[in-house]
Amino acid sequence: MAYLIPVVIILALIYNSIKVLMEYERGVIFFLGKFQQVKGPGVIIVIPVLQRMMRVNLQTITMDVPTQDVITRDNVSVKVNAVIFFRVVDPQRAMLAVQDYLYSTSQIAQTTLRSVLGQSQLDELLSKREEINVELQRIIDQQTEPWGVKVSVVEVKNVDLPQEMLRAIAKQAEAERERRAKVIHAQGEFEASQKLSEAAAILSNPTALQLRYLQTLVEVGAEKNSTIIFPVPIDIISALLQAKKP
């Protein structure tokens, strides 16, 4: 019985010293408080009391950036939120260079979101979303690089506008549609007038005018009307009248 207690203690120490790290995990080992090395994945041995291991996940992390109140360069107040994708590429720096890389990355993302969008006008925020996303990713990645964190993607998700701004945008869109409709109508009238002018020039030829008269007779006859009006050129009537004069 006296030997049982030491055996239990030894087994407990062995159990606590064996650590299993997944393929996407790394263990940052500290020896008496000083950084020693990075281990993993697989089975590693950690000496109790003397060594301490901190697990670091290398998988890509998806983090929602909370909604931020932003005033654009043209003094429009909007609410914007985003999503950020990042991962740890250097476990040593992630543990040593910053106290909490998750919290710090979130704070950098929030401040950068307000700063970049505050330098943009509302039209740019709505129409140049891809360019803004690239700029956000570049700036945030520069800030987190010393921590061993790589930011791969930043996407602005929603841009909530005030109701009065939504109404103004709707009126602007309606006015733009009316302008385009008027331009198209005017263009159609212009093209129609050009065609009529060309037709008038062609019909000024007597032969062409006679052919048009014959076409008109065919169209009238197709309607099965009881009365048919036969158009006679004025020059023929004038010739007949002159012939009757003594």
Buried (B, 14 or more C-beta within 10 A) or exposed (E): EEEEEEEEEEEEEEEEBEBEBEEEBBBBBBEEEEEEEBBBBEEBEBEEEEBBBBBBBBEEBEBEBEBBEBEBEEEBEBEBBBBBBBBBBBBBBBBBBBEEBBEBBBEBBBBBBBEBBEEBBBEBBEEBEEEBBEBBBEBBBEBBBEBBBBBEBBBBEEBEBEEEBEEEBEEEEEEEEEEEEEEEEEEEEEEEEEEEEEEEEEEEEEEEEEEBEEEEBEEBEEEEEEEEEEEEEEEEEEEEEEEEEE
